[in-house]
Amino acid sequence: MNNTYDTPFKERYASREMLALFSPDKKFTTWRKLWIALAEAEQELGLPITDAQIQQMKENISPIDYDYARTMEKKFRHDVMAHVHTYGCAAPEAMPIIHLGATSCFVGDNADILIMHEALSVVHAKLVNVLNNLKKFALQYKDLPTLGFTHFQPAQLTTVGKRATLWMQDLLMDLENIEFTMQSLMLLGTKGTTGTQASFMSLFNNDHEKVKALDTLVAKKIGFSRVQPVSGQTYSRKQDSRVLASLAGVAESAHKFANDIRLLAHLKEIEEPFESTQIGSSAMAYKRNPMRSERVCSISRYVISLSANPYYTHSTQWFERTLDDSANRRMSIPEAFLGIDSIMELLINISDGLVVYDKIIAKRIAGELPFMATENVIMEAVKQGADRQDMHERIRVHSIEAAKRVKQEGLDNNMMELMAADDSIPLSASQIATLLDPKDYVGRSPAQTAEFVAEYIDPVLEKNKNILGKSADIKV
């Protein structure tokens, strides 16, 4: 029986890949790899650490005796020391040198940066695939006119593909932010209890060059190129703010995209994927609710709210460190990544299966375009010798009559018929009809779409072609 709480990200939303990155195994095996890197670097710089000790550490990265670790943590009330002893039991010959000269943040903070960097790469890959899906969609529908909306009121026409470029442009900015964040992340390195490296100075007999070398050598061994030049006991928590801000940026763009799909679903113009056996409502059997897009919006709000946590945490740190960051970070950082991963899974699925109903789109255009075309009708009538002011007044009167018919009587827009029947307007019904081709009212939308894809999206996809081809199955 399931009688304890489990995060919905595990049961319903997040991928196995992201869940594994924030698992105990990932965290504590990374700690052990950091201890190995420290021991190797210290040995290379002259400390009396044997090859046998390092080899025993390498042979026992996993499995981890979590029962023993829990016993030790209950005894010490200290998670790092609990795992030092747990690792020492597995590698007893190395026990005397595990964690030598280090403070808890050596494993805790460095592991957090390594895991966040890897998690950002997962988000990055999925975001690239969403852009690839939307590129295909945009090019497929770059020429299909659709009613534009400002204030969710009918506005000048655009195309379905052009509208998709608006979603893509937001996500492209997010991709750039993710890349910048990944490149700017820095390990804590080997800084000691207050960031002064005093313990390592003692180990290396006040040899500044060796202590400086240790800092970068450990990072290199663990596969990282950058180390914070200065720190307190922890790396600056401002790094967490930067990471979660980049995730919140993805969430805000995803929310906007999904909201648009929800509105388009209401208009019956575009729908997200909907399986043949999917149920939209337990009561209303006909319903086709945009469940995926609604879920994107829901989780996006959660991720955006989580991004406030590191701002508060960093701003309230005292001097070289205080521990009120710890509990918050254990929850807010993993949850933000699991949330954005869930959103990415949904966006891959949605963007790969959007359904366009072109006849509904054409019908909505037909109901509004006669009003929008009136300026062209006036200009064409003037070319035929009519007075511009007379034409403006005649068409204004017809517009009021047609709008009344649509709004008050629920009938179709007959603006075209009214203009054609007006003898004072020197244009025939066929002449007026030629002024009502929707493609004449989309401006540069098709060209803008093609240009945007070629100039901005294709270079990104070419650069990341090795990570294309991801799909996503929604669990529930």
ZIDAHU-V799230 format. One record per residue. N is the residue number from 1. RES is the residue in one letter. NEAR is the number of other ideal C-beta (glycine too) atoms within 10 Angstrom. Layout:
n = [N:N]
res = [RES:RES]
near = [NEAR:NEAR]
This chain:
n = [1:2:3:4:5:6:7:8:9:10:11:12:13:14:15:16:17:18:19:20:21:22:23:24:25:26:27:28:29:30:31:32:33:34:35:36:37:38:39:40:41:42:43:44:45:46:47:48:49:50:51:52:53:54:55:56:57:58:59:60:61:62:63:64:65:66:67:68:69:70:71:72:73:74:75:76:77:78:79:80:81:82:83:84:85:86:87:88:89:90:91:92:93:94:95:96:97:98:99:100:101:102:103:104:105:106:107:108:109:110:111:112:113:114:115:116:117:118:119:120:121:122:123:124:125:126:127:128:129:130:131:132:133:134:135:136:137:138:139:140:141:142:143:144:145:146:147:148:149:150:151:152:153:154:155:156:157:158:159:160:161:162:163:164:165:166:167:168:169:170:171:172:173:174:175:176:177:178:179:180:181:182:183:184:185:186:187:188:189:190:191:192:193:194:195:196:197:198:199:200:201:202:203:204:205:206:207:208:209:210:211:212:213:214:215:216:217:218:219:220:221:222:223:224:225:226:227:228:229:230:231:232:233:234:235:236:237:238:239:240:241:242:243:244:245:246:247:248:249:250:251:252:253:254:255:256:257:258:259:260:261:262:263:264:265:266:267:268:269:270:271:272:273:274:275:276:277:278:279:280:281:282:283:284:285:286:287:288:289:290:291:292:293:294:295:296:297:298:299:300:301:302:303:304:305:306:307:308:309:310:311:312:313:314:315:316:317:318:319:320:321:322:323:324:325:326:327:328:329:330:331:332:333:334:335:336:337:338:339:340:341:342:343:344:345:346:347:348:349:350:351:352:353:354:355:356:357:358:359:360:361:362:363:364:365:366:367:368:369:370:371:372:373:374:375:376:377:378:379:380:381:382:383:384:385:386:387:388:389:390:391:392:393:394:395:396:397:398:399:400:401:402:403:404:405:406:407:408:409:410:411:412:413:414:415:416:417:418:419:420:421:422:423:424:425:426:427:428:429:430:431:432:433:434:435:436:437:438:439:440:441:442:443:444:445:446:447:448:449:450:451:452:453:454:455:456:457:458:459:460:461:462:463:464:465:466:467:468:469:470:471:472:473:474:475:476]
res = [M:N:N:T:Y:D:T:P:F:K:E:R:Y:A:S:R:E:M:L:A:L:F:S:P:D:K:K:F:T:T:W:R:K:L:W:I:A:L:A:E:A:E:Q:E:L:G:L:P:I:T:D:A:Q:I:Q:Q:M:K:E:N:I:S:P:I:D:Y:D:Y:A:R:T:M:E:K:K:F:R:H:D:V:M:A:H:V:H:T:Y:G:C:A:A:P:E:A:M:P:I:I:H:L:G:A:T:S:C:F:V:G:D:N:A:D:I:L:I:M:H:E:A:L:S:V:V:H:A:K:L:V:N:V:L:N:N:L:K:K:F:A:L:Q:Y:K:D:L:P:T:L:G:F:T:H:F:Q:P:A:Q:L:T:T:V:G:K:R:A:T:L:W:M:Q:D:L:L:M:D:L:E:N:I:E:F:T:M:Q:S:L:M:L:L:G:T:K:G:T:T:G:T:Q:A:S:F:M:S:L:F:N:N:D:H:E:K:V:K:A:L:D:T:L:V:A:K:K:I:G:F:S:R:V:Q:P:V:S:G:Q:T:Y:S:R:K:Q:D:S:R:V:L:A:S:L:A:G:V:A:E:S:A:H:K:F:A:N:D:I:R:L:L:A:H:L:K:E:I:E:E:P:F:E:S:T:Q:I:G:S:S:A:M:A:Y:K:R:N:P:M:R:S:E:R:V:C:S:I:S:R:Y:V:I:S:L:S:A:N:P:Y:Y:T:H:S:T:Q:W:F:E:R:T:L:D:D:S:A:N:R:R:M:S:I:P:E:A:F:L:G:I:D:S:I:M:E:L:L:I:N:I:S:D:G:L:V:V:Y:D:K:I:I:A:K:R:I:A:G:E:L:P:F:M:A:T:E:N:V:I:M:E:A:V:K:Q:G:A:D:R:Q:D:M:H:E:R:I:R:V:H:S:I:E:A:A:K:R:V:K:Q:E:G:L:D:N:N:M:M:E:L:M:A:A:D:D:S:I:P:L:S:A:S:Q:I:A:T:L:L:D:P:K:D:Y:V:G:R:S:P:A:Q:T:A:E:F:V:A:E:Y:I:D:P:V:L:E:K:N:K:N:I:L:G:K:S:A:D:I:K:V]
near = [3:6:4:5:6:9:14:13:20:12:11:13:23:27:19:9:14:25:18:11:23:20:15:10:12:17:20:21:16:20:23:23:20:24:25:24:20:28:24:18:23:25:16:14:18:12:17:8:21:13:9:10:21:20:14:16:26:15:10:18:18:9:9:20:14:13:9:15:20:13:14:21:17:9:11:13:9:13:19:18:15:19:26:22:19:21:25:19:14:19:22:12:14:25:17:10:22:20:21:16:21:23:21:18:22:25:25:19:24:28:23:24:24:22:19:24:17:15:25:20:15:19:23:21:16:24:26:21:23:29:25:22:22:25:23:13:21:25:17:14:23:22:16:21:24:27:22:20:16:8:6:8:8:17:13:15:21:22:25:24:26:27:21:28:25:14:23:27:14:17:23:19:13:25:23:13:17:22:16:12:22:18:10:11:20:17:28:28:26:27:29:21:17:15:20:15:22:15:18:25:16:12:19:20:8:11:15:10:9:20:21:14:15:24:19:17:20:26:23:12:17:19:10:19:11:14:20:20:8:8:23:21:22:26:24:16:21:14:23:26:19:16:26:26:16:25:27:22:23:29:27:16:24:28:20:17:25:26:16:17:24:17:15:24:19:9:15:14:22:24:18:24:16:16:8:4:5:10:12:14:10:7:6:9:8:6:10:14:16:24:17:20:25:17:20:29:19:15:25:26:14:16:26:20:14:22:21:14:20:24:15:14:20:16:10:11:18:9:8:14:19:14:10:12:19:14:9:15:18:12:12:20:22:24:18:27:27:25:27:33:26:26:31:26:25:25:28:21:19:26:26:18:15:19:11:17:14:14:10:15:23:17:13:16:19:15:15:19:25:23:17:18:22:19:12:15:23:19:12:19:24:16:10:11:7:17:12:11:10:14:24:15:12:20:23:11:12:23:16:10:13:22:13:11:16:17:9:8:8:7:11:13:17:16:26:20:15:19:25:16:11:15:5:12:23:15:20:10:11:8:15:21:12:12:20:18:11:19:12:14:20:22:14:10:25:19:12:17:25:18:12:22:22:11:9:15:22:12:10:19:16:9:10:17:11:7:16:14:8:16:10:18:8:17:11:8]
